[in-house]
């Protein structure tokens, strides 16, 4: 009799455990498909960044704004999509690529936001929205079209093509490192000259040294690319300039735009095409 009671209790406990696990799985699935998990995580990140004096009021206003955007987007799909892209862009700007774990986390949140696109569930991120996001990153980074176009050709997808997360992460990382790289290249040129042109031979020497630095870089390790420009600091530039200026008079010059275009080409050459 005692053994029988113990067996019934064990079966009951096992059933309760399975029921509890099933319930928890259903709850997690609901939070994911409804987009609530993403919204809550996004709200908490904004709260921590802003640190308002009235946190509850801040959260209430935040969710109220989301509701208004959602209702307004019902009649204007373009406006709704723009709101979704704005939210994704906010997260992409949160962490610097050199902060690898934090940047990957931000990219993951941005991808989830674009994946749902304001709906409860969506099959995947399409190439059109993905490409529009890449163009926006380049435009906001003030990259000339003749430079950004060469980069985008390597990392864009077809409009109706589904974009998996690994492709999305690689492209976001590439774009933001490229922005940083061009900024460093611009600073290098300004070190060479205080005008919009500099000695062509000196520019060529700097570009050659920059190319050598890039050859030893790895895109999967953002710091290696970001350090490529840093290797040409003031001391190194002064050494190269001293070598050049000995018995040398500038015969020709290179414009800043041409210098940046050549520097960008060195970077883009190392970018792996996703097509």
N, C-alpha and C positions, 0 to 999 in steps of 0.2 A: 504493500500500500504506500509506504513512504517513498519507495523508488518511483512509483507511478506518479506521485505528486511532484517529485523533483523534476521528472521528465517533462511533465506538462508545463511547469514553471520555466524550464529552459526553452521549450518551444515558444512559449508566450514572449519571453524576453528577446529571443531571436527575431520573432515577428515584429516586435516593437522597434527593434534596432533597424531592421530593414525598412520599416515604414517611416522612421525618422530620417534615414538617409535619403529615401525617395523624396520626402517632403522638402528636405534641404536642397536637393538637386533641382526640384521644380522651382523653388524660390530663386535660386541662382540663375536659372534659365530665364525666368520672368524678368529679373532685374537687368539681365544682359540684353534680351530682345526688346524690352521697352525703352532701353536707352537710359534708364534711371541710374545705373552704375556709373556711366560716363559723366552724366550731369552732376552727380554728387561729388565725384572726384574732381571735376573741373571747378565746381563751386568752392571746394575746400582749398584748392590750389590758389584761386584768386583771393580767397579770404586771407590766406597766409602771406601772400604777396602784398596785399593792401594794408592788412592789420588795422581795420577801422576801429573807431572808438565804440561803435555800436554794432557788434558782429551779427546779432539777430536781424536787425534792420537791414544791414548790408545783404544778408542772404535772402531776405524777403524781397528786396528790390531786384536782386539778381534773378530769382526765379520768376518774378513778375515780368521782367524784361524778356525772359525766354518764352513765356506764355504769349506776350504781345507779338513777338517775332513769329511764333508758330501760327498764330491766328492771322497775322498779316500776310504770311507766306502762303496761306491757303488759296488766295486769289492771284498771287503773283509768284510763280515758281522761280523766276529769276532772282527776286528779292530774297526768297527763302534760301536759295542756294548760296547767295552772297553772304548771308548771315552765317551759314555753316562754314564757309571758307574763312570768314573772319575769325570764328572760334578756333579753327584749326591753326591759322596763322599765329594767333596769340600763343598757343602752346609751343609752336615751333620756335618762337623767339625766347622762350623761358630760359633754356639752357644753352650754353656755348658748346660747339662740337668737341672741344677738348675735354669737357666734362662728360665722358663717354656714357656712363650709366644714366645720368640725369637726362642727357640728350636723347638716348634711346627710349627712355620712358616717355618723354615729351612727344617723340615721333609716334610712339605707339598710341598715345591718347589722340593725337591729331588724325591718325589713320582710322581709328574707331569712329571718330566724329564724322569724317568724310564717308565712311562706310555706310552709316545709317542715313546720312543726308536728310535728317529731320524726320525720317520715318521710323517705324518700329523695327523693321527688318529690311535689309537690302542684300541682294545676291553678292555684291562686291563693288569695289571702286572702279569706275570706268576710266578709260584712257583720256577722255575729253576733260573731265574735271581735274584729273591728275596733271595733264599738260597745262591747263589754265593756272593751276597752282604754281607750277614751275616757272611759268612766265611772270607771274605776279612777284615771286621771290626775286627774280632777276630785275624786274622793273623797279621794285622798291629799293633794291641794292644799287640802282642807277648804273646798271651795266649796259653799255651801248649795244644796240641790236646786232651789229655786225660781229660782236664778240659772243653775246649770249646765244645767238642763233647756232653757232658752231657747237656749243656745249649741248644745247637742247636736242640737236639732231642725234646725239649719242644716247640720250637718256629718256626721250619721249616714247610713248606707246601709241598705237592706233586708237582712234576715238572710241570704238566700241569694244576694245580689248580690256579684259579684266586685269587689274594691277595687283599682284600679290604683295604682301607686306615686305618681303625681303627686297623686292625691286623698289618699293616706295622708300624704305629706309636708306638704301644705297643712294638713291637720287637726292633725297633731302640732305644727306650727309655731304654728297658731292657739291650741291649748290651752295650750302652755307660755308664749306671750306673754301670754295672758289671765291666767294665774296670776300672772305678774310684774306685770301691770297692776293687778290687784286688790290685790296687796300694796302697791303704791305708793299706790293710792286709800285704803287703810286707814291708811297713814302720814299721808296728807293730812288725814284726818278727825281723827286724834290730835293733829295740829298745831293744829287749830281748837279742840279741847276736850280736857280731861283726864278727861272722863266719857263716858258712852254716848250723850250728846246734845250738840248744838251749836246755835248760833243759826241758825235756818232761812234767814234772808236771806243770811247769810255762806256757808252751804252752797250756796245757789243760785248765788251769784256764782262760787264755786269750780267748780261743775259747768258753768257757762256757759263759763268760761275753759278748762276741761278739754275741753269739746266743740269749742271753736275749735282747740285743739291737735290733737285727733284728726282734724279735717277736713283738716288738712294732712299727715296720716300715710298711710303705704302699708304694707299688711300684708306685701308682698314684701320690704320693707326693715325687718326687726325693730327696728332701732335707732330708727326714727322713731316707733314706737308706745311703745317703752320711754322715749323722751325726752319723750313727751307729759305724763306725770306729773311728770317732773323740771322741766318749765317752770314748775311751780307750787312753787318752792322757798320757803324761809323769807322771803327778801326780798320776793318777789312777794306772798306771803300777808300779810306785815306791811303792805304798801302797801294792799291791799284791805281789811284789817281797820281801818286808820286812817281810810279813807274812810267805812267803815260806822259806826264808833263815834262819829263826830262827830254830836252831837245825836241819837243813836240808842240806844234801849233795847230789848233783845230782847223781842219780843211773842210769838213762838212758837219752837219748837225742832224739830229733825230728829234722829231716832234714827240711830245708826250703820248699822243694818241697811238702813234706807231709803236712806241716802246711798250705800251700796255697791251697792244694787240699781239706783239711778238711774245711777251711774257705769258699772256693768256694761252697762246697756241702751245707753248711748252707744257702747260698744265693739262689742257684738253687732250693732248696727244696721249697722256697716260691714263685718261678716263676710259674705262671699259664700256663698250657699247652694249646696251641691254637687248638690242633687237637680234 
